[in-house]
């Protein structure tokens, strides 16, 4: 929170696991596609690279926080010979190189983190094992189910992924994954990954795992457990597992994912963050909304075309009339001369 009590916008993207051979210009070119860059710093700087340096890390500040959300979709995109990791940097200022190095450098850089109000703790059990518990006070205040415990030795990066993921059950058999993606993107929050699962033939429904870009979308989803989707009430719960992702993306795959995120982001400008229970009937799809302006434009264009046509016709008529007048005058002159 800022000094005025407002939530600060995250405008810095942290990119780690960058190839040592990658230049600053190459990094800039790759990430300027998703938004206008105000500032960028790459560590370690050229003068501080040694034989022990295995990777670089970049901090990219955009003029719009939306670019940071889109930029996260470039995770696992290969730049030269390494798959980069992209995560939001929660501070408002890019750190200097000394601060960056003192906090662990490229080893911990780029690792996504849960919001500050969400905490993890390991609890020892009587049988000698341990479990990892995640506490979100906001979920507790809303009366929502708490996060399920995970094995105590679960990697923290994996914990962060799981805590952004939900399980969605009772989906119609044969449902299109794109329809599920659009539903959650439009009415809950931006989806980073979706995994559809059909299950055995004996299972009367399909199910899916949805990983959101931000953890704050999870409470919104849980509040809408039982929401209607294509005539069926959805069963929405916390996930106990993370979605298995490809280890690396091709340039074309990354471009396609980024373009999809940008498209959804434009549609999501008018996205409602309020629980769907307050409005059970989804609002008209963006497609329907976009048609009427086009129709109005076509009508206005047709009117302007008619005006242009009428103007050209009137000009032609004036010209023809003036020509007729000139011809009649010349005839009269000839007659007067002959007399």
C-alpha positions, 0 to 999 in steps of 0.5 A: 500500500502507498502512503495514501492507502491505495494499492501500488501498481506493479510496473517492474518485470524481473527476468532471470536465467538469461544467457550470459551471451545475451546483449542488452539490446537483444533483451530490450527487443524481446520485451519491448513488444509487450509494452513501452519500456521506461527503464531497464537494467541488466545484472551483472553489468558487463564489467562485473561478469566473470568466468563464474557467472552462469546467467544474467537478470534484467529488471524492466520497468513499463509505463503500464502495469498491464505489461507486467501481467502479459510479460509473465507469459514469456516464462520458459521462452528460450532466448539464445540458449536458456529458458527465461523466467519472468515474474513481477518485482514487488518494489516500485524502484529497480534495485542497484547492482550492489543491492541485487547481488547482496540479496542472492543475485541470479540464484533467487532472482525472478522467483515468483512470490505470494502477496505479503499478506499470505504466509507459509509455515511448516508444522511438525506432526507427531509421527515425525513428518511435517506439513506446509500450511499457507495462511491467507487472512482475507480468505478467512475473513470471507469464510472461504475454505483454507488452503489444504496442507502440502508436504513440508518439503515442497519447493516454495516455487511450487507452493506459489504455483499451487496456491494460484491454482484451482480445481474446477469440477462438474464441467460438461463432457466434451466441453471446449477448453477455450470456452472454459478459459474465456469464462474464467478470464472474463469473469474471475481473473487472468488465467496463466495456464489451463489444463483440461482433463476428461477422465474415464468414460464412467465419469459423468463430467469433465474437470480442469485445473486453472492457474491464475496469474495472480493469487488474488483471483483465487478468493474470487473463484472460490466465492463462486463455487456452484456458479452455472456454466453451460447449464451445470453448477461448477465445483470450484476448490483449492488445488493440491497440485500444480499444472505440469508445464512445458520446459521450454517454449518456441518463439512462435508459442511464446508470441501466440501466448503473449498475443492471447494475453494482450487480447484478453487484457483488452477485453478485461478492461471492463471485467468485473472483479465482483463475485458472480453470485451477484449477477448469475447471468453473465454479461453479453460477450465481448463479441456482441458488444463489439458488433454494434459499434461496427454497425453504427460505423458502417451506417455512418460510412454509408451516410457519408458515402451518400453525401459524397455521391450526392455532392459529386452528382450535384457538381456534375449537374452544375457542370452540365448546366454550365456547359449547356448555358455556354453552348446556348450563348455561343449559338445565339452569338452565331445567329446574331452575327449571321444576321 
